[in-house]
Amino acid sequence: MKNKPNPKDIKKHSVNLGGHKTSLSLENIFWDQLKNLAADRSVTVNQLLTEIDLERTGNLSSAARVFVLEHITNNAVTNDR
């Protein structure tokens, strides 16, 4: 039986942002959420990260975490109404 990855573990991911190869380090829980959000939007993770990259002010890893947290926060507020 395969052990489930620890959601707090950080893993480096190679990505392609609009033809530019780069990498970012994210905790597994954030990477999983990015994959889910990309699937919900019918885009690839690379496409979603390209959108995030175009609007970021800090580093890509931080911008991706903020994007996920904003999505979760916005959904929590919507569901509370």
N, C-alpha and C positions, 0 to 999 in steps of 0.2 A: 504494500500500500504506500502510495506516494504522500509525503508530508506536504501540507499546504504551506506556501511561503509565508513568512512572518510579514504582516502588513506594515510594520515599522522599518523593515530592512530597506536600505537604499541600494538601488541598482542603477548603473549607467546605461543609458539607451542611445543608440545611434539613430538619428532622424535626418530627414531630408526636407528642408524648408524652402520650397520654391526653387529647387535645383541646387541649393547650398547644403552640403553635408555638414552636420554638427552633432553634438551630443548634449544630453542633459542628465543629471542625476536626480532621481525622484524616489521617494518611498513607494513601496509596492501599492499601498492603498491609494495614493494619488495617481499612479500609472493606471491602475484598474479603473478608477473613476474617469480618467481621460478616455480610455478605450470605450467605456459605456457611453459617455457623452458624444463621442465621435459616431458610434453606431446609431445613437438616437437621432443624429443629424444626417445620417447616411453619407458620412464622409470618412476618410481614413484618419488615423491619428496624425499622420504627417500633415494632412490638410488642415486639421483643427489647430495643430501647433503653429502652422504658418499664419493662421488668423491671429492667434495669440501673440506671435512674434511681431506682427505688424503694429500692434497696439501697446506693446510693453514699454516700460520705462526703466526697469531693472534687468536682472539676468533672466534667462529663459526658464530656469527651474523655478525661481520664485514666481514669475508671471504665471506659470502653469498651475502652481499651488493656489495662487490667488484666484485664478479663473475657476478652479474646481470649488473653492470655498464660496465664491460669489454665487455660483450656480446652486449649491446646496442651501445657502442662506436665502436666496431669492425663492427657492421652492418651499422652504420652511415657512416663510412669511405668507406665501400664496396659500399654502395648505392650512394655515392658522385662521384664515378669513372665513 
